[in-house]
Each structure stands twice: as C-alpha cells, then as structure tokens.
Amino acid sequence: MTTTSPPTNRGSDAPIELARISPQQLADRLAARAVTVIDVREPVEYAGGHIAGSINVPLARLGRTDLPNGPLVLVCHSGNRSSKGLGQLLQQGHPDPVMDLEGGVPAWQRAGYPVRRLAGAPLPLMRQVQIAAGSLVLLGVILSQTVAPGWIWLAGFVGAGLVFAGISGFCGMARLLAAMPWNRVSL
C-alpha cells in the first residue's frame, strides 16, 4: 500500500494521507470480507462494469450518503474521482480507514479480476460520443458532396467541438448523451 499527501485539511497545513491499495491487496481483503468497496462513478458507468459486491455512491453524493462501517476502498475509472472522494471523506473526519484503488477498475481488470456488468447496460459514454461524432462528420461530408457545399461546416463544427473537449476536459456531446433516456440507469 502506498501513500501520497496532496490535499490538506481546510483549517490546517497538515497533509492528509491518501492510502492507495493495489488490485491484489483489494482482492485479498475482499476474500477475507475485510473491506467494503464504494464505486464513486455515475450509475451508467457502474452498470457497464463494476467490482462484484461494490456499492454505487456517485462522487457528487458521497458526503451526503450514510456509508457502511468498517474499512472502505473507493474506486472509479482512472483513480481521479476516487482520490477526490478519499480526500473529501478524510476532510470530513470519516472514522474508519479509507483507501483508493490504484488505477481504478481498469487496473482491477488488467490484474485478471472480473467485473460484473448489469444486464441491459448501455454502451460506455465515450463510445456513444465516438459513434455520434463520427456519424455527424460523415453526414456533413456526404451532404456537402451531394446536397450543398455548406454542409461541410457540420463536420468542421464537430471537429472543433472534439478539439475543445480534448483541451478543456468538457465535452458537451457527452453531457447531452448522458442525459438521454437510454443512459438512465436505476440500480
């Protein structure tokens, strides 16, 4: 288990220790029933693949949700949200040990451990964005060649949106697709 200390307490300069746990260590603790896994991703991401037995508590609700007693391990896709959640719980003075899974769910899978996918889960959001963006670019090119040259601007607009998303980290198309009815998952 490794520790880092980037966040600090609000009223203090003392660093908060962020405990990280490897997939192997987590598997051992799960086998011993010595830890509860909290998945801080959104429900649609959780439905697409999660560690068996984990509880879905999106990061936005983490501080307002009653969590189980005992040691907790927070997980997400990359480790970014789970690290934020870990810092949030530590700043709130969570009484039990809290850890973060190194590398998130993909690291868990790379280590050879299974994930559980809910039946009827939608495609991952990034694949939906790729399908929608690619379709719009293709449509813009086809229409510019067959109907009117001005349709090429559709392809340019989508391309500019993708560049903006890459630079800023905000993808309007992903936000729009996330709000679609097929992406609403009730757990």
N, CA and C of each residue as an Amber inpcrd file, in Angstrom:
protein
   561
   0.8570000  -1.1680000   0.0000000   0.0000000   0.0000000   0.0000000
   0.9000000   1.2270000   0.0000000   0.5960000   2.2030000  -0.8540000
   1.3880000   3.4220000  -0.9270000   0.5640000   4.5820000  -0.4160000
   1.2450000   5.6420000  -0.0250000   0.5290000   6.8340000   0.4210000
   1.1160000   8.0520000  -0.2590000   0.2500000   9.0180000  -0.5050000
   0.6630000  10.3190000  -1.0170000  -0.0490000  11.3580000  -0.1770000
   0.3150000  12.6180000  -0.3370000  -0.3160000  13.6120000   0.5210000
  -0.5450000  14.9510000  -0.1520000  -1.2710000  15.0110000  -1.2960000
  -1.5020000  16.3090000  -1.9050000  -2.5130000  17.1920000  -1.1870000
  -3.7490000  16.7260000  -0.8040000  -4.6980000  17.6300000  -0.1890000
  -4.3260000  17.9370000   1.2510000  -4.7910000  19.0730000   1.7420000
  -4.5830000  19.4160000   3.1440000  -5.9200000  19.6720000   3.8050000
  -5.9360000  19.5820000   5.1390000  -7.1450000  19.9070000   5.8880000
  -7.4720000  21.3740000   5.6900000  -8.7540000  21.7080000   5.7230000
  -9.1700000  23.0890000   5.4770000  -8.5390000  24.0610000   6.4530000
  -8.5560000  23.7510000   7.7270000  -8.0510000  24.6820000   8.7270000
  -6.6310000  24.3780000   9.1400000  -5.9440000  23.5440000   8.4230000
  -4.6220000  23.1090000   8.8380000  -3.7050000  23.0160000   7.6280000
  -2.4140000  23.1110000   7.8920000  -1.4390000  22.9100000   6.8310000
  -0.9650000  21.4650000   6.7860000  -1.4530000  20.6420000   7.7160000
  -1.0340000  19.2430000   7.7640000  -1.6110000  18.4890000   6.5740000
  -0.7830000  17.7170000   5.8770000  -1.2960000  16.9610000   4.7290000
  -2.1820000  15.8060000   5.1780000  -3.1120000  15.4610000   4.3060000
  -3.9680000  14.3020000   4.5280000  -3.2990000  13.1270000   3.8370000
  -3.1790000  12.0170000   4.5240000  -2.5720000  10.8280000   3.9290000
  -3.5910000  10.1130000   3.0530000  -3.2950000   9.9800000   1.7690000
  -4.1520000   9.2520000   0.8420000  -3.5910000   7.8440000   0.6910000
  -4.2770000   6.8840000   1.2680000  -3.8220000   5.4980000   1.2100000
  -4.3000000   4.8660000  -0.0860000  -3.4010000   4.2230000  -0.8030000
  -3.7390000   3.5410000  -2.0460000  -3.5250000   2.0470000  -1.8450000
  -4.3670000   1.2740000  -2.5150000  -4.3100000  -0.1750000  -2.3910000
  -4.2450000  -0.7700000  -3.7950000  -3.4550000  -1.8140000  -3.9500000
  -3.3120000  -2.4550000  -5.2610000  -4.4890000  -3.3960000  -5.5060000
  -4.7300000  -3.7630000  -6.7670000  -5.7970000  -4.7310000  -7.0420000
  -5.6100000  -6.0460000  -6.2840000  -4.3720000  -6.5440000  -6.1870000
  -4.1050000  -7.7940000  -5.4610000  -4.4620000  -7.6520000  -3.9830000
  -4.0520000  -6.5370000  -3.3700000  -4.3740000  -6.3080000  -1.9600000
  -5.8820000  -6.2130000  -1.7590000  -6.5630000  -5.5470000  -2.6980000
  -8.0160000  -5.4390000  -2.5850000  -8.6710000  -6.8080000  -2.7120000
  -8.2170000  -7.6140000  -3.6600000  -8.7840000  -8.9540000  -3.8290000
  -8.6150000  -9.7770000  -2.5550000  -7.4470000  -9.6790000  -1.9320000
  -7.2030000 -10.4100000  -0.6870000  -8.1470000  -9.9440000   0.4190000
  -8.3240000  -8.6380000   0.5300000  -9.2040000  -8.1040000   1.5800000
 -10.6680000  -8.4170000   1.3010000 -11.0530000  -8.4150000   0.0200000
 -12.4320000  -8.8000000  -0.3160000 -12.6760000 -10.2700000   0.0170000
 -11.6970000 -11.1250000  -0.2730000 -11.8380000 -12.5540000   0.0380000
 -11.9870000 -12.7760000   1.5390000 -11.3210000 -11.9330000   2.3250000
 -11.4090000 -12.0340000   3.7820000 -12.5980000 -11.2450000   4.3410000
 -13.3590000 -10.6240000   3.4550000 -14.5010000  -9.7800000   3.8460000
 -14.0830000  -8.7010000   4.8490000 -12.9150000  -8.1190000   4.5800000
 -12.3490000  -7.1410000   5.4960000 -12.4970000  -5.7080000   5.0050000
 -13.2460000  -5.5080000   3.9160000 -13.3520000  -4.1710000   3.3380000
 -14.6450000  -4.0710000   2.5340000 -15.1680000  -2.8470000   2.4100000
 -16.3230000  -2.5730000   1.5490000 -15.8540000  -1.6820000   0.4100000
 -16.2350000  -2.0290000  -0.8120000 -15.8420000  -1.2460000  -1.9880000
 -16.9670000  -0.2770000  -2.3300000 -16.6210000   1.0060000  -2.4480000
 -17.5570000   2.0550000  -2.8450000 -17.1310000   2.5500000  -4.2210000
 -17.9940000   2.3700000  -5.2130000 -17.7310000   2.8080000  -6.5840000
 -18.3240000   4.2030000  -6.7440000 -17.4690000   5.2070000  -6.9650000
 -17.9180000   6.5980000  -6.9960000 -18.2510000   7.0950000  -8.4070000
 -18.3430000   6.1790000  -9.3730000 -18.7170000   6.5730000 -10.7330000
 -20.2250000   6.7740000 -10.8210000 -20.6620000   7.3360000 -11.9330000
 -22.0900000   7.5330000 -12.1660000 -22.7570000   6.1790000 -12.4240000
 -24.0730000   6.0720000 -12.1680000 -24.7580000   4.7850000 -12.3300000
 -24.5800000   4.1380000 -13.7010000 -24.5680000   4.9290000 -14.7790000
 -24.4130000   4.3450000 -16.1150000 -23.0320000   3.7040000 -16.2680000
 -22.0000000   4.2980000 -15.6690000 -20.6580000   3.7200000 -15.7160000
 -20.5950000   2.4570000 -14.8590000 -21.2140000   2.5170000 -13.6930000
 -21.2640000   1.3710000 -12.7810000 -21.9480000   0.1900000 -13.4570000
 -23.0500000   0.4650000 -14.1510000 -23.7950000  -0.6020000 -14.8310000
 -22.9520000  -1.2620000 -15.9110000 -22.0500000  -0.4980000 -16.5250000
 -21.2170000  -1.0200000 -17.6000000 -20.1240000  -1.9630000 -17.1440000
 -19.8210000  -1.9910000 -15.8730000 -18.8220000  -2.9110000 -15.3380000
 -18.3020000  -2.4380000 -13.9980000 -18.4860000  -3.2590000 -12.9670000
 -18.0630000  -2.8870000 -11.6190000 -17.5380000  -4.1100000 -10.8760000
 -16.8180000  -3.8600000  -9.8080000 -16.2990000  -4.9320000  -8.9650000
 -17.4760000  -5.5590000  -8.2280000 -17.5750000  -6.8800000  -8.2960000
 -18.6870000  -7.5880000  -7.6520000 -18.7440000  -7.2400000  -6.1660000
 -19.9410000  -6.9290000  -5.7060000 -20.1460000  -6.6000000  -4.3010000
 -19.9470000  -5.1360000  -3.9670000 -19.5070000  -4.3460000  -4.9390000
 -19.3010000  -2.9210000  -4.6660000 -20.6400000  -2.2000000  -4.5710000
 -20.6210000  -1.0680000  -3.8840000 -21.8120000  -0.2420000  -3.7040000
 -21.6130000   1.0300000  -4.5170000 -22.6080000   1.4030000  -5.3140000
 -22.5020000   2.6080000  -6.1430000 -22.9820000   3.8310000  -5.3720000
 -22.0490000   4.7480000  -5.0930000 -22.3490000   6.0380000  -4.4760000
 -21.5990000   7.0790000  -5.3020000 -22.2720000   7.7260000  -6.2790000
 -21.5720000   8.7100000  -7.1100000 -20.8740000   9.7800000  -6.2680000
 -19.7520000  10.2620000  -6.7640000 -18.9370000  11.2350000  -6.0400000
 -19.7580000  12.4220000  -5.5590000 -20.6860000  12.8970000  -6.3750000
 -21.4930000  14.0640000  -6.0030000 -22.3420000  13.8070000  -4.7580000
 -22.6410000  12.5440000  -4.4560000 -23.4670000  12.2210000  -3.2860000
 -22.6630000  11.6200000  -2.1370000 -21.3770000  11.4670000  -2.3090000
 -20.5570000  10.7460000  -1.3410000 -20.6310000  11.3410000   0.0640000
 -20.5150000  12.6370000   0.1890000 -20.5270000  13.2720000   1.5040000
 -21.8930000  13.3130000   2.1550000 -22.9500000  13.0470000   1.3830000
 -24.3150000  13.1130000   1.9120000 -24.9410000  11.7350000   2.0790000
 -24.1610000  10.6950000   1.9480000 -24.6760000   9.3310000   1.9980000
 -24.1200000   8.6200000   3.2210000 -24.9810000   7.8610000   3.9120000
 -24.5110000   7.0260000   5.0160000 -23.7260000   5.8600000   4.4310000
 -22.5000000   5.7430000   4.8310000 -21.6360000   4.6830000   4.3230000
 -21.5460000   3.5580000   5.3490000 -21.2680000   2.3450000   4.8880000
 -21.1360000   1.2230000   5.8280000 -19.9820000   1.4500000   6.8040000
 -20.0810000   0.8430000   7.9640000 -18.9950000   0.9000000   8.9450000
 -17.8640000  -0.0100000   8.4930000 -16.6770000   0.3070000   8.9290000
 -15.5180000  -0.5110000   8.6050000 -14.6890000   0.1010000   7.4950000
 -13.5730000  -0.5360000   7.1730000 -12.6770000  -0.0190000   6.1380000
 -13.3740000   0.0660000   4.7770000 -13.0740000   1.1470000   4.0550000
 -13.6570000   1.3740000   2.7350000 -12.5500000   1.4980000   1.7000000
 -12.8490000   1.0390000   0.4850000 -11.9720000   1.2840000  -0.6640000
 -12.8210000   1.9650000  -1.7210000 -12.4100000   3.1600000  -2.1460000
 -13.1200000   3.8950000  -3.1860000 -12.5160000   3.5430000  -4.5380000
 -13.3850000   3.3580000  -5.5400000 -12.9180000   3.0530000  -6.8880000
 -13.6600000   3.9150000  -7.9020000 -13.0020000   4.1590000  -9.0290000
 -13.6270000   4.8270000 -10.1740000 -12.9280000   4.2830000 -11.4200000
 -12.9890000   5.0130000 -12.5130000 -12.3620000   4.5240000 -13.7440000
 -10.8460000   4.7320000 -13.7310000 -10.4080000   5.9340000 -13.4130000
  -8.9820000   6.2400000 -13.5230000  -8.2920000   6.4650000 -12.1830000
  -9.0560000   6.6640000 -11.1330000  -8.4840000   6.9950000  -9.8350000
  -8.6520000   8.4550000  -9.4820000  -9.0680000   9.2870000 -10.4380000
  -9.2240000  10.7110000 -10.1820000 -10.3870000  10.9810000  -9.2260000
 -11.5680000  10.4790000  -9.5600000 -12.7370000  10.7240000  -8.7040000
 -12.6090000  10.0310000  -7.3570000 -12.0450000   8.8270000  -7.3480000
 -11.9080000   8.1340000  -6.0650000 -10.9050000   8.8600000  -5.1650000
  -9.8580000   9.4440000  -5.7330000  -8.9160000  10.2400000  -4.9360000
  -9.6010000  11.4710000  -4.3630000 -10.4350000  12.1240000  -5.1740000
 -11.1890000  13.2820000  -4.6760000 -12.1260000  12.8620000  -3.5550000
 -12.8110000  11.7330000  -3.7430000 -13.7150000  11.2310000  -2.7130000
 -12.9840000  10.8700000  -1.4380000 -11.8080000  10.2780000  -1.5820000
 -10.9930000   9.9250000  -0.4290000 -10.6150000  11.1780000   0.3540000
 -10.1390000  12.1930000  -0.3550000  -9.8080000  13.4540000   0.3050000
 -11.0090000  14.0760000   0.9880000 -12.1670000  14.0020000   0.3260000
 -13.4050000  14.5530000   0.8830000 -13.7720000  13.8370000   2.1880000
 -13.7300000  12.5140000   2.1890000 -14.0770000  11.7590000   3.3970000
 -13.0820000  12.0250000   4.5230000 -11.8060000  12.1200000   4.1900000
 -10.8050000  12.3950000   5.2120000 -10.9640000  13.7970000   5.7840000
 -11.2870000  14.7720000   4.9400000 -11.5130000  16.1320000   5.4300000
 -12.7340000  16.2060000   6.3290000 -13.7300000  15.3570000   6.0610000
 -14.9320000  15.3250000   6.8920000 -14.7110000  14.5280000   8.1740000
 -13.5400000  13.9340000   8.3170000 -13.2360000  13.1800000   9.5240000
 -13.8760000  11.8080000   9.5680000 -13.9640000  11.1490000   8.4210000
 -14.5540000   9.8010000   8.3820000 -13.8370000   8.9090000   9.4020000
 -14.6000000   8.2050000  10.2630000 -13.9890000   7.4830000  11.3840000
 -13.2380000   6.2040000  11.0180000 -13.5440000   5.5980000   9.8830000
 -12.9310000   4.3210000   9.5220000 -11.8560000   4.5160000   8.4580000
 -10.9420000   3.5450000   8.3270000  -9.9080000   3.6470000   7.2840000
 -10.5370000   3.7210000   5.8860000  -9.9890000   4.6040000   5.0600000
 -10.4670000   4.7770000   3.6900000  -9.2600000   4.7000000   2.7650000
  -9.3930000   3.9140000   1.6910000  -8.3070000   3.7450000   0.7300000
  -8.8290000   3.9750000  -0.6830000  -7.8980000   4.0800000  -1.6130000
  -8.1910000   4.3300000  -3.0180000  -7.5430000   3.2200000  -3.8400000
  -8.3050000   2.6170000  -4.7660000  -7.7520000   1.5570000  -5.6130000
  -6.8320000   2.1670000  -6.6660000  -5.5740000   1.7550000  -6.6670000
  -4.6040000   2.2410000  -7.6570000  -5.0520000   1.8650000  -9.0620000
  -5.1920000   2.8430000  -9.9420000  -5.5150000   2.5770000 -11.3430000
  -6.9740000   2.3080000 -11.6350000  -7.8190000   2.3190000 -10.6190000
  -9.2560000   2.1640000 -10.8240000  -9.6660000   0.7950000 -11.3430000
 -10.8920000   0.7400000 -11.8540000 -11.4640000  -0.5140000 -12.3440000
 -10.6380000  -1.1140000 -13.4900000 -10.0860000  -0.3120000 -14.4270000
  -9.2530000  -0.9190000 -15.4760000  -8.0350000  -1.6690000 -14.9160000
  -7.4090000  -1.1510000 -13.8500000  -6.2740000  -1.8500000 -13.2350000
  -6.7420000  -3.1660000 -12.6150000  -7.9210000  -3.1560000 -12.0290000
  -8.5250000  -4.3680000 -11.4680000  -8.6770000  -5.4260000 -12.5740000
  -9.1750000  -4.9870000 -13.7340000  -9.3630000  -5.9150000 -14.8560000
  -8.0210000  -6.3880000 -15.4170000  -7.0570000  -5.4740000 -15.5620000
  -5.7320000  -5.8510000 -16.0790000  -5.0490000  -6.8750000 -15.1710000
  -5.3620000  -6.8180000 -13.8750000  -4.7860000  -7.7760000 -12.9250000
  -5.4740000  -9.1390000 -13.0170000  -6.4840000  -9.2400000 -13.8840000
  -7.1390000 -10.5230000 -14.1090000  -8.3810000 -10.7700000 -13.2810000
  -8.8680000  -9.7480000 -12.6010000 -10.0650000  -9.9140000 -11.7770000
 -11.3000000  -9.5350000 -12.5880000 -12.4110000 -10.2140000 -12.3390000
 -13.6120000  -9.9600000 -13.1450000 -14.3830000  -8.7270000 -12.6820000
 -15.1740000  -8.1990000 -13.6010000 -16.1430000  -7.1590000 -13.2630000
 -17.5220000  -7.6950000 -13.6090000 -18.4960000  -7.1730000 -12.9390000
 -19.8740000  -7.5850000 -13.1780000 -20.5590000  -6.4780000 -13.9760000
 -21.2340000  -6.8580000 -15.0390000 -21.9490000  -5.9100000 -15.8990000
 -23.4390000  -6.1610000 -15.7320000 -24.1960000  -5.0930000 -15.4960000
 -25.6360000  -5.2360000 -15.3400000 -26.2850000  -5.4940000 -16.6920000
 -27.2620000  -6.3830000 -16.7160000 -27.9830000  -6.6940000 -17.9570000
 -28.6480000  -5.4320000 -18.4910000 -28.5470000  -5.2300000 -19.7840000
 -29.1810000  -4.0730000 -20.4110000 -28.4220000  -2.7710000 -20.2330000
 -27.1740000  -2.8370000 -19.7630000 -26.3850000  -1.6170000 -19.5840000
 -26.0940000  -0.9960000 -20.9460000 -26.1740000   0.3330000 -21.0400000
 -25.8880000   0.9860000 -22.3220000 -24.3960000   0.9270000 -22.6530000
 -24.0880000   1.2560000 -23.9030000 -22.6860000   1.3620000 -24.3090000
 -21.9870000   2.3990000 -23.4380000 -20.6880000   2.2480000 -23.2030000
 -19.9630000   3.2840000 -22.4680000 -20.1330000   4.6410000 -23.1540000
 -20.2020000   5.6820000 -22.3590000 -20.4840000   7.0230000 -22.8620000
 -19.4760000   7.4740000 -23.9170000 -18.1910000   7.1730000 -23.7390000
 -17.2020000   7.6110000 -24.7290000 -17.4140000   6.9190000 -26.0710000
 -17.8610000   5.6750000 -26.0650000 -18.1670000   5.0100000 -27.3390000
 -19.3650000   5.6710000 -27.9940000 -20.3560000   6.0770000 -27.1930000
 -21.5120000   6.7780000 -27.7520000 -21.0740000   8.0980000 -28.3820000
 -20.1640000   8.8140000 -27.7210000 -19.6480000  10.0770000 -28.2710000
 -18.9210000   9.8040000 -29.5890000 -18.1080000   8.7680000 -29.6350000
 -17.3760000   8.4450000 -30.8630000 -18.3310000   8.1090000 -32.0020000
 -19.3740000   7.3410000 -31.7000000 -20.3570000   6.9810000 -32.7280000
 -21.0910000   8.2240000 -33.2200000 -21.5450000   9.0650000 -32.2850000
 -22.2950000  10.2710000 -32.6630000 -21.4120000  11.2400000 -33.4440000
 -20.2000000  11.5000000 -32.9470000 -19.3060000  12.4440000 -33.6260000
 -18.9280000  11.9300000 -35.0120000 -18.5670000  10.6720000 -35.1040000
 -18.2170000  10.0930000 -36.4020000 -19.3700000  10.1350000 -37.3800000
 -20.5720000   9.8510000 -36.8920000 -21.7640000   9.8870000 -37.7540000
 -22.0380000  11.2980000 -38.2610000 -21.8970000  12.2920000 -37.3760000
 -22.1460000  13.6760000 -37.7900000 -21.1000000  14.1590000 -38.7950000
 -19.8440000  13.8010000 -38.5830000 -18.7930000  14.1830000 -39.5400000
 -19.0660000  13.5310000 -40.8910000 -19.3560000  12.2430000 -40.8880000
 -19.6540000  11.5290000 -42.1290000 -20.8680000  12.1330000 -42.8280000
 -21.9170000  12.4310000 -42.0610000 -23.1170000  13.0450000 -42.6300000
 -22.7930000  14.4000000 -43.2550000 -22.0030000  15.2190000 -42.5420000
 -21.6290000  16.5290000 -43.0720000 -20.8660000  16.4300000 -44.3780000
 -19.9390000  15.4850000 -44.4640000 -19.1570000  15.3010000 -45.6930000
 -20.0500000  14.8170000 -46.8300000 -20.8900000  13.8220000 -46.5730000
 -21.7800000  13.2910000 -47.6200000 -22.7360000  14.3680000 -48.1130000
 -23.3530000  15.1020000 -47.1780000 -24.2990000  16.1500000 -47.5850000
 -23.5990000  17.2790000 -48.3320000 -22.3430000  17.5740000 -47.9630000
 -21.6180000  18.6430000 -48.6710000 -21.3020000  18.2420000 -50.1090000
 -21.2000000  16.9620000 -50.3710000 -20.9000000  16.4800000 -51.7190000
 -22.1530000  16.2310000 -52.5480000 -23.2820000  15.9740000 -51.8840000
 -24.4930000  15.6020000 -52.6250000 -25.5980000  16.6490000 -52.5900000
 -25.6630000  17.4710000 -51.5510000 -26.7760000  18.4220000 -51.4130000
 -26.2980000  19.8590000 -51.5810000 -25.4380000  20.3090000 -50.6880000
 -24.9410000  21.6880000 -50.7350000 -23.5810000  21.7420000 -50.0460000
 -22.6300000  22.4840000 -50.6030000 -21.2900000  22.5440000 -50.0230000
 -21.2560000  23.0620000 -48.5810000 -22.2400000  23.8330000 -48.1810000
 -22.2710000  24.3970000 -46.8290000 -22.3500000  23.3560000 -45.7200000
 -22.7830000  22.1440000 -46.0600000 -22.8900000  21.0880000 -45.0440000
 -21.5310000  20.6790000 -44.4820000 -20.4490000  21.0460000 -45.1540000
 -19.1150000  20.7090000 -44.6480000 -18.8750000  21.3680000 -43.2920000
 -19.5940000  22.4600000 -43.0250000 -19.4600000  23.1400000 -41.7370000
 -19.9100000  22.2550000 -40.5750000 -20.8140000  21.3240000 -40.8310000
 -21.2190000  20.3840000 -39.7820000 -20.0100000  19.5610000 -39.3330000
 -19.2500000  19.0550000 -40.2870000 -18.0450000  18.2880000 -39.9500000
 -17.0410000  19.1680000 -39.2090000 -16.8780000  20.4030000 -39.6680000
 -15.9640000  21.3320000 -39.0030000 -16.3940000  21.6610000 -37.5890000
 -17.6900000  21.8400000 -37.3840000 -18.2200000  22.1490000 -36.0560000
 -17.9660000  20.9860000 -35.0890000 -18.2160000  19.7700000 -35.5450000
 -17.9890000  18.5920000 -34.6950000 -16.4970000  18.4600000 -34.3820000
 -15.6500000  18.6560000 -35.3870000 -14.2080000  18.5900000 -35.1630000
 -13.7430000  19.6230000 -34.1530000 -14.2530000  20.8520000 -34.2730000
 -13.8930000  21.9060000 -33.3180000 -14.3610000  21.5390000 -31.9090000
 -15.5430000  20.9440000 -31.8170000 -16.0540000  20.5120000 -30.5130000
 -15.1760000  19.4500000 -29.8800000 -14.6760000  18.5250000 -30.6950000
 -13.7940000  17.4830000 -30.1750000 -12.4530000  18.0590000 -29.7220000
 -11.9260000  19.0210000 -30.4760000 -10.6800000  19.6800000 -30.0700000
 -10.8920000  20.4080000 -28.7470000 -12.0050000  21.1420000 -28.6330000
 -12.3130000  21.8550000 -27.3900000 -12.4310000  20.8770000 -26.2260000
 -13.1070000  19.7410000 -26.4530000 -13.2690000  18.7400000 -25.3920000
 -11.9110000  18.2000000 -24.9460000 -11.0230000  17.9730000 -25.9080000
  -9.7010000  17.4700000 -25.5700000  -8.8720000  18.4600000 -24.7750000
  -8.9920000  19.7400000 -25.1100000  -8.2150000  20.7720000 -24.4270000
  -8.7900000  21.0870000 -23.0530000 -10.1110000  21.2260000 -22.9780000
 -10.7430000  21.7020000 -21.7460000 -11.1730000  20.5950000 -20.7880000
 -11.3780000  19.3960000 -21.3090000 -11.9110000  18.3260000 -20.4680000
 -13.4210000  18.3450000 -20.3760000 -14.0720000  19.3010000 -21.0270000
 -15.5370000  19.3900000 -21.0390000 -16.0400000  18.9690000 -22.4120000
 -16.8970000  17.9740000 -22.4450000 -17.4590000  17.5040000 -23.7090000
 -18.9700000  17.6930000 -23.6660000 -19.4360000  18.6940000 -24.3900000
 -20.8670000  18.9720000 -24.4380000 -21.6630000  17.8100000 -25.0060000
 -21.1000000  17.1200000 -26.0000000 -21.8100000  15.9870000 -26.5910000
 -21.9760000  14.8660000 -25.5620000 -20.9500000  14.6410000 -24.7420000
 -21.0520000  13.6140000 -23.6990000 -22.1150000  13.9910000 -22.6810000
 -22.1620000  15.2660000 -22.3190000 -23.1960000  15.7200000 -21.3750000
 -24.5830000  15.5230000 -21.9600000 -24.7290000  15.8530000 -23.2350000
 -26.0190000  15.6970000 -23.9050000 -26.4120000  14.2240000 -23.9770000
 -25.4840000  13.3770000 -24.3710000 -25.7750000  11.9450000 -24.4630000
 -26.0610000  11.3330000 -23.0920000 -25.3680000  11.8010000 -22.0620000
 -25.5920000  11.2700000 -20.7110000 -27.0150000  11.5310000 -20.2340000
 -27.6320000  12.5950000 -20.7440000 -28.9960000  12.9340000 -20.3330000
 -30.0640000  12.1820000 -21.1250000 -29.6570000  11.4290000 -22.1310000
 -30.6240000  10.7020000 -22.9590000 -31.2820000   9.5720000 -22.1660000
 -32.5260000   9.2440000 -22.5120000 -33.2660000   8.2290000 -21.7410000
 -32.5840000   6.8600000 -21.6910000 -31.9010000   6.4590000 -22.7520000
 -31.2680000   5.1410000 -22.7420000 -30.0730000   5.0770000 -21.7960000
 -29.5900000   6.2320000 -21.3290000 -28.4750000   6.2610000 -20.3850000
 -28.9270000   6.4330000 -18.9440000 -30.1990000   6.3890000 -18.7040000
 -30.6990000   6.4880000 -17.3290000 -30.7910000   5.0800000 -16.7600000
 -29.9810000   4.8370000 -15.7760000 -29.9170000   3.5080000 -15.1760000
 -30.3950000   3.6090000 -13.7400000 -31.3430000   2.7660000 -13.3750000
 -31.7650000   2.7150000 -11.9750000 -31.1780000   1.4510000 -11.3660000
 -30.4710000   1.6370000 -10.2660000 -29.7830000   0.5000000  -9.6310000
 -30.5840000  -0.0220000  -8.4680000
